[in-house]
């Protein structure tokens, strides 16, 4: 039996690469079982590590950046010299995981800290920079990043916009005199969700509460994003439909911001990583698939790597087991089995640990074998 191990990250516990290694160790050693290990990402936490796993010769390059509250930190980006492509993971600088629960407040958290990583990557003059968007602490539509790169955001009554909470006062946007990044570099933004920028499915409404915003803050952030979208259309000639595009709301609107301010092309992150990882070729050989993430819910099918793996496997008729810390999505396809931490005795000392993941993986393999036998 040939099993494909294609997990996403378990946020707060393990990266996708770590999960894949735990599963591989748990399932190895049987002569009747062959394992293909293809850790996945959709552009969120651990994106760069997954890229380095799949791109031989890709290097981690140290750089200086700032977190979402403006504090300096040591970060890194990934350089693939063979392809002449740089990969930047937003979460390495402005990630939600960088902040304590008490510090999380998207009214003040800014995407400005990402500028250091972008500048460092651009300094090597690659033909392409790929930015993974997920896991951010921000809901500022890329305002902070653009301001750090020289855009001026004039406020009503004088002065400039000082914070994401101040964006409803935005009166106009002035681009920098010189290009914000060296010309000739193609910029691609990988969205981990298909959400638009605005509305009940948008950046503020859906992700604001997850990042520390209460109801009043969500309303103010929504007004700020609305105003930002109005001005980048009027002042920067950004496409009028940009706010409604799939992925525009990724990373608190950073997806749309990268497109509006820097001309980035928005792409679904899971599909882009799948191409680089050779997922389709691995699926063509597989008798069964193990995938998973920390929480399996309706967002999983809306741009996340786990949902993409499940959909691709089912399109080929390959049975799937989803292993997760918590499940809020009941599978409707008989070819999909969901196992979560509640299938085991909860650990008293916190999140899923290696023994739990290993036990789940072993059980998943038995279920996959039974499902494959029925094919």
C-alpha positions in Angstrom: 0.0 0.0 0.0 1.4 3.4 -1.0 0.4 6.2 1.4 0.8 9.9 0.7 1.4 12.0 3.8 0.5 15.6 3.0 -0.3 17.6 6.2 -0.6 21.3 6.7 0.8 22.9 9.8 -0.8 22.3 13.2 -0.7 26.0 14.4 0.7 26.4 17.8 2.1 22.9 17.9 4.0 21.7 14.8 4.9 22.8 11.4 3.8 20.8 8.3 7.3 19.4 7.9 7.4 18.3 11.6 4.0 16.7 11.4 5.0 14.8 8.2 8.1 13.5 9.9 6.1 12.4 13.0 3.6 10.5 10.8 6.4 9.0 8.7 8.2 7.7 11.8 4.9 6.2 13.1 4.1 4.4 9.8 7.5 3.3 8.6 8.9 -0.2 9.0 6.3 -2.3 7.3 7.4 -4.1 4.1 3.9 -3.8 2.6 3.8 0.0 3.0 5.5 2.7 0.9 5.3 6.3 2.1 5.5 9.5 0.0 6.1 12.5 2.2 4.8 15.8 0.8 4.2 18.4 3.5 1.9 21.2 2.3 1.2 24.9 2.9 -1.3 27.5 1.7 1.0 30.4 2.3 0.5 30.6 6.1 2.8 29.7 9.0 5.6 27.4 7.9 5.2 28.2 4.2 9.0 28.9 3.7 10.0 25.7 5.5 7.7 23.7 3.2 9.2 25.4 0.1 12.7 24.5 1.3 11.6 20.9 1.7 10.5 20.7 -1.9 13.1 22.9 -3.7 16.5 21.3 -3.6 19.1 24.0 -3.0 16.7 26.6 -1.6 18.4 28.5 1.2 17.2 30.3 4.3 18.6 33.9 4.4 18.7 35.9 7.6 17.2 39.4 7.6 16.0 42.1 10.0 12.3 42.9 10.2 9.8 44.1 12.7 6.8 42.5 14.2 3.2 43.8 13.9 3.8 46.2 16.8 7.0 47.6 15.3 9.5 45.8 17.5 12.7 44.7 15.8 13.3 41.0 15.3 15.5 38.5 13.5 13.6 36.9 10.6 14.4 35.1 7.4 13.3 34.7 3.8 14.0 31.8 1.4 16.2 32.0 -1.7 15.9 29.5 -4.6 18.9 30.3 -6.8 18.2 27.6 -9.4 14.8 29.1 -10.1 15.8 32.7 -9.3 12.9 33.1 -7.0 12.7 34.5 -3.5 10.0 33.4 -1.0 8.8 35.6 1.8 6.6 34.3 4.6 4.5 37.2 6.1 4.0 35.3 9.4 7.8 35.3 10.0 7.6 39.1 10.6 4.0 40.2 11.3 2.5 36.8 12.4 -0.1 36.5 15.0 2.0 33.9 16.8 4.6 36.6 17.4 2.3 38.4 19.8 1.0 37.3 23.2 -2.8 37.0 23.5 -2.8 40.3 25.5 -1.0 42.1 22.7 -3.3 41.2 19.9 -5.2 44.2 18.6 -5.7 44.8 14.9 -6.6 48.4 15.5 -2.8 49.0 16.1 -1.1 46.0 14.6 0.5 47.0 11.3 1.9 45.2 8.2 4.8 47.6 8.1 7.2 45.0 9.5 7.0 43.0 6.3 8.8 45.8 4.4 12.2 44.6 5.8 11.8 41.1 4.4 10.6 42.4 1.0 13.5 44.8 0.7 16.0 42.1 1.7 14.6 39.7 -0.9 14.4 42.4 -3.6 18.1 43.4 -3.0 19.2 40.1 -4.7 17.2 41.2 -7.8 15.3 37.9 -8.3 13.0 37.5 -11.3 10.2 36.8 -8.9 9.2 37.2 -5.2 6.5 35.0 -3.9 4.8 36.2 -0.7 2.9 33.8 1.6 0.1 35.7 3.2 -1.4 33.6 6.0 -1.0 33.9 9.8 -0.8 37.6 10.1 -1.8 39.7 13.1 -3.1 42.5 11.0 -6.3 43.9 9.4 -4.9 46.9 7.7 -5.2 46.1 4.0 -1.5 46.5 3.5 -1.5 50.1 4.7 1.4 49.7 7.0 3.6 47.9 4.4 2.8 50.6 1.8 3.6 53.4 4.3 6.9 51.8 5.2 7.7 51.6 1.5 7.1 55.3 1.0 3.5 55.7 0.2 1.8 58.7 2.0 -1.7 58.4 3.4 -3.1 61.8 3.9 -5.8 62.2 6.6 -8.8 64.4 6.6 -8.1 67.6 8.5 -4.4 67.4 7.9 -1.6 65.1 8.8 -1.4 61.4 7.9 -3.1 58.2 8.9 -1.3 56.9 12.0 -2.9 53.4 12.6 -5.3 50.9 11.1 -8.0 52.4 13.4 -7.4 55.8 11.7 -8.0 54.6 8.2 -11.7 55.8 8.1 -10.1 59.3 8.0 -8.1 58.6 4.9 -8.3 61.4 2.4 -5.8 60.4 -0.3 -2.9 58.2 -1.2 0.4 59.5 -2.7 2.8 57.0 -4.2 6.6 57.4 -3.6 8.6 59.3 -6.1 10.7 56.3 -6.8 9.4 52.7 -7.2 8.8 51.1 -3.9 10.7 47.9 -5.1 13.2 47.6 -7.9 11.5 47.4 -11.3 11.5 44.1 -13.2 10.6 41.9 -10.3 7.4 40.0 -10.6 5.5 39.8 -7.3 3.1 37.0 -6.5 0.9 37.0 -3.4 -0.3 33.5 -2.2 -3.7 33.7 -0.4 -4.5 31.1 2.2 -8.2 31.9 2.0 -10.6 32.8 -0.8 -12.2 35.6 1.2 -12.9 39.1 -0.3 -11.7 42.2 1.3 -15.0 43.5 2.5 -18.4 42.4 3.8 -19.6 39.6 6.0 -17.0 37.2 4.6 -14.3 39.7 4.5 -11.0 40.5 6.3 -12.5 42.4 9.2 -15.7 40.4 9.8 -14.2 37.0 9.7 -10.6 37.4 10.8 -10.8 40.5 13.0 -12.2 38.6 16.0 -9.6 35.9 15.6 -6.9 38.6 15.9 -8.3 40.3 18.9 -11.0 42.7 17.6 -14.3 43.2 19.4 -17.5 44.1 17.6 -16.9 47.9 17.6 -13.3 47.4 16.4 -14.5 45.1 13.6 -16.9 47.8 12.4 -14.2 50.5 12.5 -11.7 48.2 10.6 -14.4 47.5 8.0 -14.9 51.2 7.4 -11.2 51.7 7.2 -10.8 49.0 4.6 -13.7 50.4 2.6 -12.1 53.8 2.6 -8.7 52.3 1.6 -10.3 50.5 -1.3 -12.0 53.7 -2.5 -8.8 55.7 -2.4 -6.5 53.1 -4.1 -8.9 52.9 -6.9 -9.1 56.7 -7.2 -5.5 57.6 -6.5 -3.5 54.5 -7.8 -5.8 53.3 -10.5 -6.2 49.9 -8.9 -8.8 47.7 -10.5 -12.3 48.5 -9.3 -13.1 44.8 -8.7 -10.0 44.2 -6.6 -11.7 44.3 -3.2 -14.1 41.5 -4.3 -11.5 39.2 -5.7 -10.9 35.8 -4.1 -8.0 36.1 -1.7 -8.2 39.9 -1.4 -9.0 39.5 2.3 -6.1 37.2 3.0 -3.8 38.4 5.9 -6.3 41.1 6.9 -6.5 42.5 3.4 -2.7 42.3 2.7 -3.5 40.3 -0.4 -5.5 43.2 -1.9 -2.9 45.7 -0.6 0.0 44.0 -2.4 -2.0 44.0 -5.6 -3.0 47.7 -5.3 0.3 49.1 -4.0 2.9 46.9 -5.7 1.1 45.3 -8.6 1.2 41.8 -7.2 -0.7 38.9 -8.7 -3.0 37.1 -6.3 -3.0 33.4 -6.5 -4.5 30.6 -4.3 -1.6 29.5 -2.1 -2.5 25.8 -1.7 -2.6 25.3 -5.5 0.7 27.1 -6.0 2.5 25.1 -3.3 0.9 21.9 -4.7 2.5 22.6 -8.0 5.9 23.2 -6.5 5.6 20.1 -4.3 4.5 17.7 -7.1 1.3 16.8 -5.3 -0.5 15.6 -8.5 2.2 13.2 -9.3 2.2 11.8 -5.8 -1.6 11.4 -5.8 -1.4 9.5 -9.1 0.7 6.8 -7.2 -1.2 6.8 -4.0 -3.6 4.2 -2.6 -4.5 6.5 0.3 -3.8 10.0 1.7 -3.2 11.4 5.1 -3.6 15.1 5.5 -4.6 17.4 8.3 -4.2 20.6 10.3 -4.9 22.0 13.8 -8.6 22.8 13.2 -10.6 21.3 10.4 -13.6 23.5 9.6 -15.4 25.4 6.9 -12.4 27.6 6.2 -10.4 24.4 5.3 -12.4 24.1 2.1 -12.1 27.8 1.3 -8.4 28.0 0.3 -6.6 26.0 3.0 -4.1 23.3 2.1 -5.9 20.5 3.8 -9.1 21.2 1.9 -7.1 21.4 -1.4 -5.5 18.0 -0.7 -8.9 16.4 0.2 -10.4 17.8 -3.0 -7.6 16.7 -5.2 -7.6 13.2 -3.7 -11.3 12.7 -4.1 -11.2 13.9 -7.7 -8.9 10.9 -8.3 -11.0 8.5 -6.2 -8.3 8.1 -3.6 -9.5 7.6 0.0 -8.5 10.3 2.6 -8.1 10.5 6.3 -7.9 13.9 7.9 -6.1 14.1 11.2 -6.7 17.2 13.2 -6.6 18.7 16.7 -10.2 19.6 16.5 -12.9 19.0 13.8 -15.9 21.2 13.2 -16.6 19.9 9.7 -18.4 16.6 9.2 -17.4 15.0 5.9 -20.2 14.3 3.5 -18.0 12.1 1.2 -17.7 8.4 2.3 -14.2 8.5 1.0 -13.1 11.0 3.7 -12.6 10.0 7.4 -11.9 12.6 10.1 -9.9 11.7 13.2 -9.3 14.3 15.8 -7.7 14.6 19.3 -11.0 13.6 20.9 -10.4 10.1 19.5 -7.6 9.9 22.1 -7.4 10.6 25.8 -6.7 14.4 26.0 -3.2 15.3 27.2 -3.3 17.3 30.4 -0.2 19.3 29.5 -1.5 21.2 26.5 -1.7 20.8 22.7 -1.3 17.8 20.6 2.1 16.1 21.1 4.1 13.6 19.1 2.6 10.5 20.8 -0.9 11.7 20.0 -0.1 12.4 16.3 1.7 9.1 16.0 -1.3 7.2 17.5 -3.7 9.0 15.2 -1.5 8.3 12.2 -1.3 4.6 13.0 -5.1 4.4 13.2 -5.5 6.4 10.1 -3.3 3.9 8.1 -5.6 1.0 9.2 -8.7 2.9 8.0 -7.0 3.8 4.7 -6.0 0.2 4.1 -9.6 -0.9 4.6 -10.9 1.9 2.3 -8.3 1.1 -0.4 -9.3 -2.6 -0.3 -12.9 -1.6 -1.2 -11.8 0.4 -4.3 
